[in-house]
């Protein structure tokens, strides 16, 4: 990815995720409340004209009920599904790939959903 576009991509994703969740972090959470989102990026393929990037969005919550967490995960899934972005030389489309529940046996009060997307980034 060209210089500066990685940060531009992170800013675009941060802004989009912030439309769904109040607390959004890249890579790891600093101090988080009862529900929060952590996202991460991994390059899958890099070719001359297109780059495929995997976006992992981890949605966390706490408590006895997963309803609010599932609603948040649903909203993020819908917001990113086939999202097309084109601004300032940055062009990409987001496609959903997998979605699942992550079970933490050590902490039953920690609710966790993992959403995985493919970003096709064009230069």
Secondary structure, DSSP 8 states (H G I E B T S, - for coil): --TTHHHHHHHHHHHHHHTT-S-EEESS-SS--SSEEEEEEEEEEE-SSEEEEEEEEEEEEESS--HHHHHHHHHHHHHHTT-EEEETTEEEEEEEEEEEE---TT-TTEEEEEEEEEEEEE-
